[in-house]
Amino acid sequence: MILASNIRKSYQGIQVLKDISLQINQAEIVSIIGASGAGKSSLLQILGTLDKPDSGTLQIANTTINQLTANQLADFRNKHIGFVFQFHQLLPEFTAIENICMPAWIAGQSKSVSKQKALELLTIMGLTERANHRPSELSGGEQQRVAVARALINDPSVILADEPSGNLDSNAAKQLHELFFDLRKQFNQTFVIVTHNQQLAEMSDRMLTIKDGKINP
């Protein structure tokens, strides 16, 4: 699903990623751990096509990312990559179901089809009764489940999660990581999760450690 080869990235003359190569298979749940400043989020930004490496190649779902134009890249990102962030990034003025539908509407799907799928996802998340609530009316765990549903709406090839449980209490964090495994079983979904939580990282199929810009074996 993801094949990265010799990825390098520097910011202001400081090399943060040093010849990183990795392979992630379909339906695999992989966690990336490491100390602050080790390069975890930088790697996730590149895997998510939100940033470009200085050198190296990246393939996602058999598409060579380096060869795409800016418009092609934006379209690919919308349709193939789902994002889950630590602080949800939900739009406060929109309801839960509207937030979930946003990527589908951007992709040009009809409102009726998008809302039907969003309702199905809300049911899976156990949030059917919260469909018309705004983010301020939801708990932290509920907001994060809405964010996961939003990441799933376009049937992405991979979901990238950056500290998804970092803003949750321990019980909600455990429930969120268990949800990822349920979604993998149901949708054959691939997850790459950056986390500081060693215990939750160990639930993954595979755990990668970044230290000083390199992945340790």
C-alpha positions as CSV (number, residue, x, y, z in Angstrom):
1,M,0.0,0.0,0.0
2,I,2.9,2.4,0.8
3,L,6.4,2.1,-0.4
4,A,8.9,4.8,0.5
5,S,12.5,4.7,-0.6
6,N,15.4,6.8,0.7
7,I,13.3,9.7,1.9
8,R,15.3,12.7,3.0
9,K,14.0,16.0,4.4
10,S,15.7,19.1,5.8
11,Y,14.3,22.2,7.4
12,Q,16.5,25.3,7.6
13,G,19.6,23.3,7.0
14,I,18.8,20.6,9.7
15,Q,18.2,17.1,8.3
16,V,15.2,15.6,10.0
17,L,14.7,12.5,7.9
18,K,17.7,10.5,6.8
19,D,17.3,8.0,4.0
20,I,14.1,6.5,5.4
21,S,12.7,3.4,3.5
22,L,9.6,1.5,4.6
23,Q,6.9,-0.7,3.2
24,I,3.4,-0.9,4.6
25,N,1.0,-3.5,3.3
26,Q,-2.8,-3.3,2.8
27,A,-4.8,-3.8,5.9
28,E,-1.8,-3.5,8.1
29,I,-1.8,-1.3,11.3
30,V,1.6,0.2,11.8
31,S,2.5,2.5,14.6
32,I,5.5,5.0,14.5
33,I,7.0,6.0,17.8
34,G,9.9,8.1,18.9
35,A,10.9,11.1,21.0
36,S,9.7,14.6,20.2
37,G,11.8,16.0,17.4
38,A,12.7,12.5,16.1
39,G,11.0,13.1,12.8
40,K,7.6,11.2,13.3
41,S,5.3,14.0,12.2
42,S,7.6,15.1,9.4
43,L,7.5,11.5,8.0
44,L,3.7,11.4,8.3
45,Q,3.4,14.7,6.5
46,I,5.4,13.3,3.6
47,L,3.5,10.0,3.6
48,G,0.3,12.0,3.5
49,T,1.5,14.1,0.6
50,L,1.2,17.3,2.6
51,D,4.9,17.9,2.3
52,K,7.5,16.9,-0.3
53,P,10.8,15.1,0.4
54,D,14.0,16.7,-0.7
55,S,14.9,13.4,-2.3
56,G,13.6,9.8,-2.5
57,T,10.5,8.2,-3.9
58,L,7.0,7.5,-2.6
59,Q,4.4,5.2,-3.9
60,I,0.9,4.9,-2.5
61,A,-1.7,2.4,-3.9
62,N,0.6,1.8,-6.9
63,T,0.8,5.5,-7.7
64,T,4.1,7.3,-7.8
65,I,3.5,10.5,-5.9
66,N,6.6,12.3,-7.2
67,Q,5.2,12.3,-10.7
68,L,1.8,14.0,-9.9
69,T,1.1,17.6,-10.7
70,A,-0.3,19.8,-7.9
71,N,-3.9,19.3,-9.0
72,Q,-3.5,15.6,-9.5
73,L,-1.9,15.4,-6.0
74,A,-4.8,17.3,-4.4
75,D,-7.3,15.0,-6.1
76,F,-5.3,11.9,-5.1
77,R,-5.0,13.0,-1.5
78,N,-8.7,13.7,-1.2
79,K,-9.7,10.3,-2.6
80,H,-6.9,8.0,-1.3
81,I,-5.8,9.4,2.1
82,G,-7.8,9.9,5.3
83,F,-6.4,12.0,8.1
84,V,-7.0,11.9,11.8
85,F,-5.4,14.6,13.9
86,Q,-4.8,15.0,17.7
87,F,-7.2,18.0,18.0
88,H,-9.9,16.6,15.7
89,Q,-9.8,19.7,13.3
90,L,-13.6,19.6,13.1
91,L,-15.3,22.7,11.7
92,P,-17.2,24.2,14.7
93,E,-20.1,25.8,12.8
94,F,-21.1,22.5,11.1
95,T,-22.8,19.4,12.6
96,A,-21.2,16.0,13.0
97,I,-22.7,14.7,9.8
98,E,-21.8,17.8,7.8
99,N,-18.2,17.5,9.0
100,I,-18.1,13.9,7.9
101,C,-19.5,14.7,4.5
102,M,-17.0,17.5,3.7
103,P,-14.3,15.4,1.9
104,A,-17.1,13.7,-0.1
105,W,-18.5,17.0,-1.1
106,I,-15.1,18.2,-2.1
107,A,-14.7,15.1,-4.3
108,G,-17.9,16.0,-6.0
109,Q,-20.2,13.4,-4.5
110,S,-23.9,14.2,-4.3
111,K,-25.3,15.5,-0.9
112,S,-27.8,12.7,-0.7
113,V,-25.3,9.9,-1.3
114,S,-22.7,11.5,1.0
115,K,-25.2,11.9,3.9
116,Q,-26.4,8.3,3.6
117,K,-22.8,7.0,3.8
118,A,-22.1,9.5,6.7
119,L,-25.1,8.1,8.6
120,E,-23.8,4.5,8.1
121,L,-20.4,5.6,9.5
122,L,-22.1,7.3,12.4
123,T,-23.9,4.1,13.2
124,I,-20.7,2.2,13.1
125,M,-19.2,4.7,15.5
126,G,-22.1,4.5,17.8
127,L,-23.0,8.1,17.2
128,T,-26.3,8.0,15.3
129,E,-28.1,10.2,17.9
130,R,-25.3,12.8,17.7
131,A,-25.5,13.4,13.9
132,N,-26.9,16.9,14.2
133,H,-24.8,18.0,17.1
134,R,-22.0,20.5,16.6
135,P,-18.5,19.7,17.9
136,S,-18.9,21.8,21.0
137,E,-21.8,19.5,22.0
138,L,-19.7,16.4,21.8
139,S,-17.2,14.8,24.2
140,G,-13.5,14.6,23.2
141,G,-13.9,10.9,22.4
142,E,-17.1,11.6,20.3
143,Q,-15.3,14.3,18.4
144,Q,-12.4,12.0,17.6
145,R,-14.8,9.3,16.3
146,V,-16.5,11.9,14.1
147,A,-13.0,12.7,12.8
148,V,-12.4,9.0,12.1
149,A,-15.7,8.8,10.2
150,R,-14.7,11.8,8.2
151,A,-11.4,10.1,7.3
152,L,-13.3,7.1,6.0
153,I,-16.0,8.8,4.0
154,N,-14.1,8.6,0.6
155,D,-13.0,4.9,1.1
156,P,-9.3,5.9,1.3
157,S,-6.5,3.6,0.6
158,V,-4.8,4.5,3.9
159,I,-5.6,6.4,7.0
160,L,-2.8,8.4,8.6
161,A,-3.3,9.3,12.3
162,D,-1.1,11.8,14.1
163,E,-1.3,11.4,17.9
164,P,-5.0,10.5,17.5
165,S,-5.4,9.7,21.2
166,G,-3.1,12.3,22.6
167,N,-6.0,14.5,23.7
168,L,-8.1,11.7,25.2
169,D,-8.2,10.1,28.6
170,S,-6.8,6.6,28.9
171,N,-10.1,4.8,28.5
172,A,-11.2,6.8,25.4
173,A,-7.7,6.3,23.9
174,K,-7.9,2.6,24.3
175,Q,-11.4,2.6,22.8
176,L,-10.1,4.6,19.8
177,H,-7.2,2.2,19.1
178,E,-9.6,-0.8,19.4
179,L,-11.9,1.0,16.9
180,F,-9.0,1.0,14.4
181,F,-8.8,-2.8,14.6
182,D,-12.6,-3.1,14.2
183,L,-12.4,-0.8,11.1
184,R,-9.6,-2.9,9.6
185,K,-11.7,-6.0,10.0
186,Q,-14.8,-4.4,8.5
187,F,-13.2,-2.3,5.7
188,N,-9.8,-4.0,5.2
189,Q,-8.4,-0.6,6.1
190,T,-4.7,0.3,6.4
191,F,-3.6,2.6,9.3
192,V,-0.4,4.4,10.0
193,I,-0.4,5.8,13.5
194,V,2.1,8.2,15.0
195,T,1.9,8.1,18.8
196,H,3.8,8.7,22.0
197,N,1.8,6.0,23.8
198,Q,4.0,2.9,24.0
199,Q,1.2,0.7,25.3
200,L,-1.2,1.6,22.6
201,A,1.6,1.4,19.9
202,E,2.2,-2.2,21.0
203,M,-1.3,-3.1,20.0
204,S,-0.3,-2.6,16.3
205,D,0.7,-5.3,13.9
206,R,4.1,-3.6,13.7
207,M,5.9,-0.8,15.6
208,L,8.5,1.4,13.9
209,T,10.8,3.5,16.0
210,I,12.3,6.8,14.6
211,K,15.5,8.1,16.3
212,D,17.5,11.0,14.9
213,G,15.7,10.9,11.6
214,K,16.2,7.2,11.0
215,I,14.0,4.1,11.4
216,N,15.6,1.7,13.8
217,P,15.2,-2.0,12.9
